[in-house]
């Protein structure tokens, strides 16, 4: 089943509408303070086309940075970064448009007052109203889970996360009974009427499941496979999560699931759930057929050319800051060990298995890997210098890789490159490990911001699941989100993203 996220669209519409209202209030306030109430009609209503660019810049930038998307945990940092990006984008769009038309389309005083009022109102709403609004029962997504076994319990715990926004309300688990007749039922409050007229609600199979939200466990509705669609309609669900433990249980059900999709219900299979709520592709659900199907939509040559152009532009723009920080890092390394070289290079596996040399600032003692097999660096590695610990924490040791990006060996965003010896070892024990070589390796990546530093085969397996998600969903918007999240690590030394 392909990913189906239509049920998230009304949240995007609501948030976009609220943002537009905030921006409109900011514009009106800015004009009235700067030019007076008498200028409001002339400066706003007779120049709507000029304000259109500002509105679109703010709304599109908020959408690109994931402001309107599903939140697994409230993050003030993400909120502030999104706000900063929106403001910079809005000013750039207005400035470039003014330059192209040789006309100052919006006065600077009015523009900055409007954005200032919008920012105060937007940040206040995001901190208080937005999260409260989308955690109310009225705005909650009604969810039913098809299944009542271990996989269903995992999905139940996932969507009953109290930090999930918008709120998901699980109205029922649906247990398939393959023996006996259908179910004649009415379900106003989770009640099920069996053929003999008895009202039956069973929740014993999930009572021992620790819920992460303060509500009672949902009932388990019993029905035959032929009654799945009728049951889902009666429950008035927005989302149906397919979470049976055995594929055979869905015999005769798929046609009903397809019909439900056409009726507007978002039907999510196990892979869809993992992608939407976890940002990963579980290896136990991947096979050759999925890879062949998914690869048709992975990456087009045009996407890769655009990605390369963006890499070059961003690297060139970052040169002044990179040179300044690089000079400080080089000085620190020399002070920690005057005899040690500043830079360090090592062979890594690049796109399509091509070997290249990656460049880094030295963080280990000289000869630290001499006579040793290729291996990950464990926590509290004694080979790491006192300066190297801080450089690694803030990822400043990776700065020289901007040169590798400029030379085309790497990209700003992509799977992290590994040593050839480790790749050979991992490819033997982790299925589809070499799929990550189909795109250029990255300075940062989806796995790096979603999973902490790992030094085991299991960690490599988990990171591959995030890399496969990135391959399937690669886009400029996703790359931008990853770069913005990486800024938090550089600025604050946090190990993983929280959203």
GUSEGU-942783 format. One record per residue (C-alpha): residue number from 1; chain; z, y, x. Coordinates in steps of 0.1 Angstrom, whole numbers. Layout:
REM residues N
i=NUM&ch=A&Z=Z&Y=Y&X=X
...
END
This chain:
REM residues 499
i=1&ch=A&Z=0&Y=0&X=0
i=2&ch=A&Z=-9&Y=34&X=13
i=3&ch=A&Z=17&Y=61&X=15
i=4&ch=A&Z=21&Y=79&X=-18
i=5&ch=A&Z=42&Y=111&X=-17
i=6&ch=A&Z=30&Y=129&X=-48
i=7&ch=A&Z=66&Y=130&X=-61
i=8&ch=A&Z=74&Y=155&X=-33
i=9&ch=A&Z=48&Y=180&X=-44
i=10&ch=A&Z=69&Y=196&X=-71
i=11&ch=A&Z=96&Y=204&X=-45
i=12&ch=A&Z=69&Y=221&X=-23
i=13&ch=A&Z=58&Y=241&X=-53
i=14&ch=A&Z=93&Y=252&X=-62
i=15&ch=A&Z=102&Y=262&X=-26
i=16&ch=A&Z=69&Y=279&X=-21
i=17&ch=A&Z=74&Y=299&X=-53
i=18&ch=A&Z=109&Y=309&X=-44
i=19&ch=A&Z=97&Y=320&X=-9
i=20&ch=A&Z=70&Y=341&X=-25
i=21&ch=A&Z=95&Y=357&X=-48
i=22&ch=A&Z=118&Y=365&X=-18
i=23&ch=A&Z=88&Y=380&X=0
i=24&ch=A&Z=78&Y=401&X=-30
i=25&ch=A&Z=113&Y=415&X=-33
i=26&ch=A&Z=113&Y=423&X=5
i=27&ch=A&Z=79&Y=441&X=1
i=28&ch=A&Z=91&Y=462&X=-28
i=29&ch=A&Z=124&Y=470&X=-11
i=30&ch=A&Z=105&Y=479&X=22
i=31&ch=A&Z=80&Y=502&X=4
i=32&ch=A&Z=107&Y=520&X=-17
i=33&ch=A&Z=129&Y=526&X=14
i=34&ch=A&Z=101&Y=537&X=37
i=35&ch=A&Z=78&Y=556&X=13
i=36&ch=A&Z=98&Y=561&X=-19
i=37&ch=A&Z=95&Y=547&X=-54
i=38&ch=A&Z=65&Y=569&X=-62
i=39&ch=A&Z=44&Y=551&X=-35
i=40&ch=A&Z=51&Y=516&X=-48
i=41&ch=A&Z=22&Y=514&X=-72
i=42&ch=A&Z=-3&Y=528&X=-47
i=43&ch=A&Z=9&Y=509&X=-16
i=44&ch=A&Z=14&Y=475&X=-32
i=45&ch=A&Z=-6&Y=470&X=-64
i=46&ch=A&Z=-37&Y=487&X=-51
i=47&ch=A&Z=-36&Y=469&X=-17
i=48&ch=A&Z=-29&Y=433&X=-29
i=49&ch=A&Z=-56&Y=419&X=-7
i=50&ch=A&Z=-38&Y=432&X=24
i=51&ch=A&Z=-5&Y=417&X=14
i=52&ch=A&Z=-22&Y=384&X=6
i=53&ch=A&Z=-26&Y=377&X=44
i=54&ch=A&Z=11&Y=383&X=50
i=55&ch=A&Z=21&Y=361&X=21
i=56&ch=A&Z=-2&Y=333&X=32
i=57&ch=A&Z=9&Y=335&X=68
i=58&ch=A&Z=46&Y=331&X=59
i=59&ch=A&Z=40&Y=303&X=33
i=60&ch=A&Z=16&Y=283&X=55
i=61&ch=A&Z=39&Y=286&X=85
i=62&ch=A&Z=69&Y=275&X=65
i=63&ch=A&Z=49&Y=245&X=52
i=64&ch=A&Z=36&Y=236&X=87
i=65&ch=A&Z=71&Y=236&X=102
i=66&ch=A&Z=84&Y=212&X=75
i=67&ch=A&Z=105&Y=238&X=57
i=68&ch=A&Z=93&Y=224&X=23
i=69&ch=A&Z=96&Y=188&X=33
i=70&ch=A&Z=122&Y=161&X=28
i=71&ch=A&Z=155&Y=168&X=46
i=72&ch=A&Z=175&Y=139&X=59
i=73&ch=A&Z=202&Y=162&X=71
i=74&ch=A&Z=208&Y=199&X=68
i=75&ch=A&Z=201&Y=217&X=101
i=76&ch=A&Z=207&Y=254&X=106
i=77&ch=A&Z=188&Y=252&X=139
i=78&ch=A&Z=157&Y=239&X=122
i=79&ch=A&Z=161&Y=266&X=95
i=80&ch=A&Z=163&Y=294&X=121
i=81&ch=A&Z=134&Y=280&X=141
i=82&ch=A&Z=113&Y=279&X=109
i=83&ch=A&Z=122&Y=314&X=101
i=84&ch=A&Z=113&Y=327&X=136
i=85&ch=A&Z=80&Y=309&X=136
i=86&ch=A&Z=72&Y=323&X=101
i=87&ch=A&Z=79&Y=358&X=113
i=88&ch=A&Z=59&Y=355&X=145
i=89&ch=A&Z=30&Y=340&X=126
i=90&ch=A&Z=31&Y=367&X=99
i=91&ch=A&Z=31&Y=395&X=125
i=92&ch=A&Z=3&Y=379&X=145
i=93&ch=A&Z=-19&Y=374&X=114
i=94&ch=A&Z=-14&Y=410&X=103
i=95&ch=A&Z=-19&Y=423&X=139
i=96&ch=A&Z=-51&Y=402&X=145
i=97&ch=A&Z=-65&Y=412&X=111
i=98&ch=A&Z=-59&Y=448&X=118
i=99&ch=A&Z=-76&Y=446&X=152
i=100&ch=A&Z=-106&Y=428&X=137
i=101&ch=A&Z=-110&Y=454&X=109
i=102&ch=A&Z=-102&Y=483&X=132
i=103&ch=A&Z=-78&Y=494&X=104
i=104&ch=A&Z=-40&Y=492&X=102
i=105&ch=A&Z=-38&Y=472&X=70
i=106&ch=A&Z=-1&Y=474&X=67
i=107&ch=A&Z=22&Y=501&X=82
i=108&ch=A&Z=46&Y=489&X=109
i=109&ch=A&Z=76&Y=505&X=93
i=110&ch=A&Z=69&Y=490&X=59
i=111&ch=A&Z=60&Y=456&X=74
i=112&ch=A&Z=92&Y=452&X=94
i=113&ch=A&Z=114&Y=464&X=66
i=114&ch=A&Z=97&Y=440&X=42
i=115&ch=A&Z=101&Y=411&X=66
i=116&ch=A&Z=137&Y=421&X=73
i=117&ch=A&Z=147&Y=421&X=36
i=118&ch=A&Z=128&Y=388&X=32
i=119&ch=A&Z=146&Y=372&X=61
i=120&ch=A&Z=180&Y=381&X=49
i=121&ch=A&Z=173&Y=369&X=14
i=122&ch=A&Z=154&Y=337&X=26
i=123&ch=A&Z=181&Y=327&X=51
i=124&ch=A&Z=208&Y=332&X=25
i=125&ch=A&Z=190&Y=311&X=-1
i=126&ch=A&Z=182&Y=284&X=24
i=127&ch=A&Z=219&Y=282&X=34
i=128&ch=A&Z=233&Y=281&X=-1
i=129&ch=A&Z=210&Y=281&X=-31
i=130&ch=A&Z=181&Y=259&X=-20
i=131&ch=A&Z=203&Y=229&X=-9
i=132&ch=A&Z=226&Y=233&X=-40
i=133&ch=A&Z=196&Y=236&X=-63
i=134&ch=A&Z=179&Y=204&X=-50
i=135&ch=A&Z=211&Y=184&X=-51
i=136&ch=A&Z=216&Y=189&X=-88
i=137&ch=A&Z=209&Y=161&X=-112
i=138&ch=A&Z=183&Y=182&X=-130
i=139&ch=A&Z=162&Y=184&X=-98
i=140&ch=A&Z=169&Y=148&X=-86
i=141&ch=A&Z=141&Y=123&X=-82
i=142&ch=A&Z=147&Y=92&X=-105
i=143&ch=A&Z=143&Y=61&X=-83
i=144&ch=A&Z=141&Y=24&X=-93
i=145&ch=A&Z=142&Y=-3&X=-67
i=146&ch=A&Z=122&Y=-35&X=-73
i=147&ch=A&Z=145&Y=-61&X=-58
i=148&ch=A&Z=182&Y=-69&X=-56
i=149&ch=A&Z=185&Y=-86&X=-22
i=150&ch=A&Z=192&Y=-74&X=13
i=151&ch=A&Z=161&Y=-52&X=16
i=152&ch=A&Z=169&Y=-35&X=-17
i=153&ch=A&Z=205&Y=-28&X=-5
i=154&ch=A&Z=190&Y=-12&X=26
i=155&ch=A&Z=168&Y=11&X=6
i=156&ch=A&Z=197&Y=19&X=-17
i=157&ch=A&Z=219&Y=30&X=12
i=158&ch=A&Z=189&Y=50&X=25
i=159&ch=A&Z=183&Y=71&X=-6
i=160&ch=A&Z=220&Y=75&X=-15
i=161&ch=A&Z=225&Y=94&X=17
i=162&ch=A&Z=245&Y=125&X=7
i=163&ch=A&Z=226&Y=147&X=31
i=164&ch=A&Z=192&Y=137&X=16
i=165&ch=A&Z=176&Y=168&X=0
i=166&ch=A&Z=162&Y=167&X=-26
i=167&ch=A&Z=187&Y=144&X=-42
i=168&ch=A&Z=175&Y=109&X=-51
i=169&ch=A&Z=192&Y=93&X=-81
i=170&ch=A&Z=188&Y=55&X=-82
i=171&ch=A&Z=188&Y=46&X=-119
i=172&ch=A&Z=185&Y=9&X=-115
i=173&ch=A&Z=177&Y=-21&X=-93
i=174&ch=A&Z=152&Y=-45&X=-109
i=175&ch=A&Z=157&Y=-82&X=-104
i=176&ch=A&Z=127&Y=-104&X=-110
i=177&ch=A&Z=134&Y=-135&X=-130
i=178&ch=A&Z=105&Y=-160&X=-127
i=179&ch=A&Z=119&Y=-185&X=-152
i=180&ch=A&Z=121&Y=-179&X=-189
i=181&ch=A&Z=104&Y=-154&X=-212
i=182&ch=A&Z=101&Y=-117&X=-210
i=183&ch=A&Z=127&Y=-92&X=-218
i=184&ch=A&Z=129&Y=-71&X=-250
i=185&ch=A&Z=149&Y=-41&X=-241
i=186&ch=A&Z=158&Y=-5&X=-246
i=187&ch=A&Z=172&Y=14&X=-217
i=188&ch=A&Z=189&Y=47&X=-227
i=189&ch=A&Z=217&Y=43&X=-201
i=190&ch=A&Z=207&Y=13&X=-181
i=191&ch=A&Z=213&Y=-12&X=-210
i=192&ch=A&Z=191&Y=-42&X=-212
i=193&ch=A&Z=186&Y=-61&X=-245
i=194&ch=A&Z=178&Y=-98&X=-240
i=195&ch=A&Z=158&Y=-118&X=-265
i=196&ch=A&Z=190&Y=-130&X=-282
i=197&ch=A&Z=201&Y=-94&X=-287
i=198&ch=A&Z=228&Y=-94&X=-260
i=199&ch=A&Z=233&Y=-63&X=-240
i=200&ch=A&Z=233&Y=-72&X=-203
i=201&ch=A&Z=240&Y=-50&X=-173
i=202&ch=A&Z=247&Y=-67&X=-140
i=203&ch=A&Z=259&Y=-49&X=-109
i=204&ch=A&Z=278&Y=-76&X=-91
i=205&ch=A&Z=251&Y=-81&X=-65
i=206&ch=A&Z=256&Y=-46&X=-51
i=207&ch=A&Z=292&Y=-39&X=-58
i=208&ch=A&Z=301&Y=-49&X=-22
i=209&ch=A&Z=275&Y=-24&X=-9
i=210&ch=A&Z=293&Y=7&X=5
i=211&ch=A&Z=277&Y=37&X=-11
i=212&ch=A&Z=274&Y=69&X=9
i=213&ch=A&Z=275&Y=92&X=-22
i=214&ch=A&Z=302&Y=97&X=-48
i=215&ch=A&Z=286&Y=78&X=-77
i=216&ch=A&Z=289&Y=44&X=-92
i=217&ch=A&Z=265&Y=16&X=-81
i=218&ch=A&Z=234&Y=15&X=-102
i=219&ch=A&Z=230&Y=-14&X=-127
i=220&ch=A&Z=207&Y=-44&X=-120
i=221&ch=A&Z=181&Y=-49&X=-147
i=222&ch=A&Z=167&Y=-84&X=-151
i=223&ch=A&Z=131&Y=-88&X=-162
i=224&ch=A&Z=102&Y=-112&X=-158
i=225&ch=A&Z=73&Y=-102&X=-135
i=226&ch=A&Z=51&Y=-94&X=-165
i=227&ch=A&Z=76&Y=-68&X=-177
i=228&ch=A&Z=79&Y=-47&X=-145
i=229&ch=A&Z=56&Y=-19&X=-157
i=230&ch=A&Z=74&Y=-17&X=-191
i=231&ch=A&Z=107&Y=-16&X=-174
i=232&ch=A&Z=97&Y=12&X=-150
i=233&ch=A&Z=83&Y=33&X=-179
i=234&ch=A&Z=115&Y=28&X=-199
i=235&ch=A&Z=136&Y=40&X=-169
i=236&ch=A&Z=114&Y=71&X=-167
i=237&ch=A&Z=112&Y=68&X=-129
i=238&ch=A&Z=95&Y=92&X=-105
i=239&ch=A&Z=96&Y=67&X=-77
i=240&ch=A&Z=95&Y=29&X=-75
i=241&ch=A&Z=105&Y=13&X=-42
i=242&ch=A&Z=92&Y=-22&X=-37
i=243&ch=A&Z=120&Y=-40&X=-18
i=244&ch=A&Z=117&Y=-77&X=-26
i=245&ch=A&Z=128&Y=-101&X=2
i=246&ch=A&Z=99&Y=-124&X=-3
i=247&ch=A&Z=63&Y=-114&X=-8
i=248&ch=A&Z=58&Y=-144&X=-32
i=249&ch=A&Z=80&Y=-127&X=-57
i=250&ch=A&Z=53&Y=-101&X=-64
i=251&ch=A&Z=28&Y=-127&X=-77
i=252&ch=A&Z=12&Y=-111&X=-108
i=253&ch=A&Z=30&Y=-78&X=-102
i=254&ch=A&Z=5&Y=-59&X=-80
i=255&ch=A&Z=-19&Y=-50&X=-109
i=256&ch=A&Z=11&Y=-34&X=-127
i=257&ch=A&Z=21&Y=-15&X=-96
i=258&ch=A&Z=-15&Y=-1&X=-93
i=259&ch=A&Z=-14&Y=9&X=-129
i=260&ch=A&Z=19&Y=27&X=-124
i=261&ch=A&Z=4&Y=47&X=-96
i=262&ch=A&Z=-24&Y=59&X=-118
i=263&ch=A&Z=1&Y=69&X=-144
i=264&ch=A&Z=19&Y=91&X=-119
i=265&ch=A&Z=47&Y=69&X=-106
i=266&ch=A&Z=50&Y=70&X=-68
i=267&ch=A&Z=51&Y=33&X=-57
i=268&ch=A&Z=64&Y=29&X=-22
i=269&ch=A&Z=62&Y=-4&X=-3
i=270&ch=A&Z=85&Y=-12&X=26
i=271&ch=A&Z=62&Y=5&X=51
i=272&ch=A&Z=60&Y=36&X=30
i=273&ch=A&Z=97&Y=38&X=27
i=274&ch=A&Z=102&Y=35&X=64
i=275&ch=A&Z=76&Y=62&X=71
i=276&ch=A&Z=88&Y=87&X=45
i=277&ch=A&Z=125&Y=83&X=50
i=278&ch=A&Z=126&Y=71&X=86
i=279&ch=A&Z=95&Y=85&X=103
i=280&ch=A&Z=87&Y=51&X=118
i=281&ch=A&Z=66&Y=20&X=113
i=282&ch=A&Z=87&Y=-12&X=116
i=283&ch=A&Z=71&Y=-38&X=138
i=284&ch=A&Z=82&Y=-66&X=116
i=285&ch=A&Z=59&Y=-52&X=89
i=286&ch=A&Z=29&Y=-46&X=112
i=287&ch=A&Z=0&Y=-71&X=117
i=288&ch=A&Z=-35&Y=-69&X=129
i=289&ch=A&Z=-49&Y=-62&X=95
i=290&ch=A&Z=-26&Y=-32&X=91
i=291&ch=A&Z=-36&Y=-19&X=125
i=292&ch=A&Z=-73&Y=-22&X=117
i=293&ch=A&Z=-68&Y=-5&X=84
i=294&ch=A&Z=-46&Y=23&X=98
i=295&ch=A&Z=-68&Y=29&X=129
i=296&ch=A&Z=-96&Y=40&X=106
i=297&ch=A&Z=-76&Y=71&X=99
i=298&ch=A&Z=-58&Y=75&X=132
i=299&ch=A&Z=-77&Y=100&X=152
i=300&ch=A&Z=-112&Y=115&X=151
i=301&ch=A&Z=-129&Y=129&X=182
i=302&ch=A&Z=-127&Y=164&X=167
i=303&ch=A&Z=-90&Y=160&X=163
i=304&ch=A&Z=-86&Y=151&X=200
i=305&ch=A&Z=-109&Y=180&X=211
i=306&ch=A&Z=-88&Y=204&X=191
i=307&ch=A&Z=-56&Y=189&X=205
i=308&ch=A&Z=-69&Y=194&X=240
i=309&ch=A&Z=-78&Y=230&X=234
i=310&ch=A&Z=-43&Y=237&X=220
i=311&ch=A&Z=-28&Y=220&X=250
i=312&ch=A&Z=-47&Y=243&X=274
i=313&ch=A&Z=-39&Y=274&X=255
i=314&ch=A&Z=-2&Y=267&X=251
i=315&ch=A&Z=2&Y=257&X=288
i=316&ch=A&Z=-15&Y=289&X=300
i=317&ch=A&Z=7&Y=310&X=277
i=318&ch=A&Z=38&Y=293&X=291
i=319&ch=A&Z=28&Y=298&X=327
i=320&ch=A&Z=51&Y=330&X=333
i=321&ch=A&Z=82&Y=313&X=318
i=322&ch=A&Z=74&Y=280&X=336
i=323&ch=A&Z=70&Y=297&X=370
i=324&ch=A&Z=103&Y=316&X=365
i=325&ch=A&Z=122&Y=285&X=354
i=326&ch=A&Z=105&Y=263&X=380
i=327&ch=A&Z=115&Y=287&X=408
i=328&ch=A&Z=152&Y=285&X=397
i=329&ch=A&Z=150&Y=247&X=395
i=330&ch=A&Z=135&Y=244&X=429
i=331&ch=A&Z=162&Y=266&X=444
i=332&ch=A&Z=190&Y=245&X=427
i=333&ch=A&Z=174&Y=213&X=441
i=334&ch=A&Z=172&Y=227&X=476
i=335&ch=A&Z=208&Y=239&X=474
i=336&ch=A&Z=220&Y=205&X=463
i=337&ch=A&Z=201&Y=187&X=491
i=338&ch=A&Z=183&Y=210&X=516
i=339&ch=A&Z=165&Y=180&X=533
i=340&ch=A&Z=151&Y=165&X=501
i=341&ch=A&Z=117&Y=174&X=488
i=342&ch=A&Z=116&Y=194&X=456
i=343&ch=A&Z=89&Y=174&X=438
i=344&ch=A&Z=85&Y=138&X=430
i=345&ch=A&Z=55&Y=118&X=419
i=346&ch=A&Z=51&Y=84&X=405
i=347&ch=A&Z=24&Y=61&X=390
i=348&ch=A&Z=23&Y=59&X=352
i=349&ch=A&Z=0&Y=44&X=327
i=350&ch=A&Z=-22&Y=69&X=308
i=351&ch=A&Z=-47&Y=68&X=280
i=352&ch=A&Z=-67&Y=35&X=277
i=353&ch=A&Z=-45&Y=20&X=305
i=354&ch=A&Z=-57&Y=44&X=332
i=355&ch=A&Z=-32&Y=48&X=361
i=356&ch=A&Z=-23&Y=84&X=371
i=357&ch=A&Z=4&Y=101&X=390
i=358&ch=A&Z=30&Y=120&X=371
i=359&ch=A&Z=48&Y=150&X=387
i=360&ch=A&Z=85&Y=159&X=382
i=361&ch=A&Z=113&Y=178&X=399
i=362&ch=A&Z=134&Y=154&X=420
i=363&ch=A&Z=166&Y=144&X=402
i=364&ch=A&Z=175&Y=113&X=424
i=365&ch=A&Z=185&Y=109&X=460
i=366&ch=A&Z=157&Y=103&X=485
i=367&ch=A&Z=147&Y=66&X=486
i=368&ch=A&Z=166&Y=58&X=454
i=369&ch=A&Z=139&Y=34&X=443
i=370&ch=A&Z=130&Y=20&X=476
i=371&ch=A&Z=131&Y=-18&X=476
i=372&ch=A&Z=140&Y=-20&X=439
i=373&ch=A&Z=121&Y=-33&X=409
i=374&ch=A&Z=108&Y=-9&X=384
i=375&ch=A&Z=135&Y=-3&X=358
i=376&ch=A&Z=150&Y=23&X=336
i=377&ch=A&Z=177&Y=46&X=348
i=378&ch=A&Z=210&Y=36&X=331
i=379&ch=A&Z=237&Y=60&X=320
i=380&ch=A&Z=258&Y=74&X=349
i=381&ch=A&Z=232&Y=62&X=374
i=382&ch=A&Z=248&Y=68&X=408
i=383&ch=A&Z=213&Y=76&X=423
i=384&ch=A&Z=211&Y=108&X=402
i=385&ch=A&Z=222&Y=140&X=420
i=386&ch=A&Z=247&Y=164&X=405
i=387&ch=A&Z=219&Y=189&X=399
i=388&ch=A&Z=197&Y=161&X=385
i=389&ch=A&Z=222&Y=154&X=357
i=390&ch=A&Z=218&Y=189&X=343
i=391&ch=A&Z=181&Y=190&X=348
i=392&ch=A&Z=176&Y=158&X=329
i=393&ch=A&Z=199&Y=169&X=301
i=394&ch=A&Z=178&Y=200&X=294
i=395&ch=A&Z=146&Y=182&X=305
i=396&ch=A&Z=138&Y=208&X=331
i=397&ch=A&Z=128&Y=181&X=355
i=398&ch=A&Z=97&Y=176&X=333
i=399&ch=A&Z=83&Y=212&X=340
i=400&ch=A&Z=58&Y=201&X=367
i=401&ch=A&Z=41&Y=179&X=341
i=402&ch=A&Z=25&Y=211&X=326
i=403&ch=A&Z=1&Y=207&X=356
i=404&ch=A&Z=-7&Y=171&X=345
i=405&ch=A&Z=-13&Y=185&X=310
i=406&ch=A&Z=-37&Y=212&X=323
i=407&ch=A&Z=-55&Y=185&X=344
i=408&ch=A&Z=-61&Y=164&X=313
i=409&ch=A&Z=-39&Y=134&X=324
i=410&ch=A&Z=-14&Y=142&X=297
i=411&ch=A&Z=-10&Y=161&X=264
i=412&ch=A&Z=19&Y=183&X=254
i=413&ch=A&Z=27&Y=158&X=226
i=414&ch=A&Z=23&Y=120&X=227
i=415&ch=A&Z=40&Y=88&X=237
i=416&ch=A&Z=59&Y=90&X=270
i=417&ch=A&Z=40&Y=73&X=298
i=418&ch=A&Z=57&Y=43&X=315
i=419&ch=A&Z=54&Y=27&X=349
i=420&ch=A&Z=27&Y=0&X=352
i=421&ch=A&Z=52&Y=-27&X=361
i=422&ch=A&Z=73&Y=-19&X=330
i=423&ch=A&Z=42&Y=-18&X=308
i=424&ch=A&Z=32&Y=-52&X=319
i=425&ch=A&Z=67&Y=-65&X=312
i=426&ch=A&Z=70&Y=-48&X=278
i=427&ch=A&Z=35&Y=-58&X=266
i=428&ch=A&Z=45&Y=-95&X=270
i=429&ch=A&Z=76&Y=-93&X=248
i=430&ch=A&Z=68&Y=-64&X=223
i=431&ch=A&Z=38&Y=-70&X=200
i=432&ch=A&Z=12&Y=-42&X=199
i=433&ch=A&Z=29&Y=-23&X=227
i=434&ch=A&Z=-4&Y=-12&X=243
i=435&ch=A&Z=-15&Y=5&X=210
i=436&ch=A&Z=3&Y=35&X=223
i=437&ch=A&Z=-23&Y=38&X=251
i=438&ch=A&Z=-50&Y=48&X=226
i=439&ch=A&Z=-40&Y=85&X=229
i=440&ch=A&Z=-30&Y=106&X=259
i=441&ch=A&Z=7&Y=103&X=269
i=442&ch=A&Z=28&Y=133&X=262
i=443&ch=A&Z=53&Y=157&X=278
i=444&ch=A&Z=74&Y=152&X=246
i=445&ch=A&Z=68&Y=130&X=216
i=446&ch=A&Z=79&Y=119&X=182
i=447&ch=A&Z=100&Y=90&X=196
i=448&ch=A&Z=117&Y=114&X=221
i=449&ch=A&Z=130&Y=137&X=193
i=450&ch=A&Z=139&Y=109&X=169
i=451&ch=A&Z=155&Y=84&X=192
i=452&ch=A&Z=180&Y=89&X=220
i=453&ch=A&Z=172&Y=79&X=256
i=454&ch=A&Z=170&Y=41&X=259
i=455&ch=A&Z=172&Y=17&X=288
i=456&ch=A&Z=166&Y=-17&X=272
i=457&ch=A&Z=137&Y=-37&X=257
i=458&ch=A&Z=152&Y=-31&X=222
i=459&ch=A&Z=151&Y=6&X=228
i=460&ch=A&Z=115&Y=3&X=239
i=461&ch=A&Z=107&Y=-17&X=207
i=462&ch=A&Z=124&Y=10&X=185
i=463&ch=A&Z=105&Y=38&X=202
i=464&ch=A&Z=72&Y=20&X=197
i=465&ch=A&Z=79&Y=21&X=159
i=466&ch=A&Z=81&Y=59&X=162
i=467&ch=A&Z=50&Y=60&X=184
i=468&ch=A&Z=30&Y=40&X=158
i=469&ch=A&Z=41&Y=65&X=132
i=470&ch=A&Z=28&Y=93&X=154
i=471&ch=A&Z=-5&Y=76&X=159
i=472&ch=A&Z=-10&Y=72&X=122
i=473&ch=A&Z=1&Y=107&X=113
i=474&ch=A&Z=-12&Y=127&X=143
i=475&ch=A&Z=-20&Y=163&X=133
i=476&ch=A&Z=-16&Y=198&X=146
i=477&ch=A&Z=13&Y=204&X=121
i=478&ch=A&Z=32&Y=173&X=134
i=479&ch=A&Z=26&Y=183&X=170
i=480&ch=A&Z=40&Y=218&X=162
i=481&ch=A&Z=71&Y=203&X=146
i=482&ch=A&Z=77&Y=181&X=177
i=483&ch=A&Z=73&Y=211&X=200
i=484&ch=A&Z=97&Y=232&X=180
i=485&ch=A&Z=123&Y=204&X=179
i=486&ch=A&Z=119&Y=199&X=217
i=487&ch=A&Z=129&Y=235&X=221
i=488&ch=A&Z=163&Y=227&X=208
i=489&ch=A&Z=167&Y=201&X=236
i=490&ch=A&Z=156&Y=225&X=262
i=491&ch=A&Z=179&Y=253&X=249
i=492&ch=A&Z=209&Y=232&X=238
i=493&ch=A&Z=206&Y=199&X=256
i=494&ch=A&Z=208&Y=179&X=223
i=495&ch=A&Z=195&Y=143&X=227
i=496&ch=A&Z=178&Y=138&X=194
i=497&ch=A&Z=166&Y=156&X=163
i=498&ch=A&Z=188&Y=155&X=132
i=499&ch=A&Z=161&Y=157&X=105
END
